[in-house]
Amino acid sequence: MREVEIIRSARKHRVAVEQILEVLNNAGEPVKSEPGQHAGEIAYSFIGTDRQGEEIEIVAIEQPRWLLIIHAMPTRWRNT
């Protein structure tokens, strides 16, 4: 797995760093964002589960040497 950096606001939904790393390891292929959604940057959405089986969505921006995690939230909190 690539190195990751997690910005503070990514954890506003109280997802622990350990959970984020577990989800990144367990997630399948990420979904690439639509062009223009992140001002010319390449963003990816990951969905996976942590050890307790909680499904979590993670959004990461691709950087030259790492993935910058900008969002992590349990999928059950989504407004559908």
Secondary structure, 3 states (H helix, E strand, C coil): CCCEEECHHHHCCCCCHHHHHHHHHHCCCCEECCCCCCCCCCEEEEEEECCCCCEEEEEEEECCCCEEEEEEEEHHHCCC
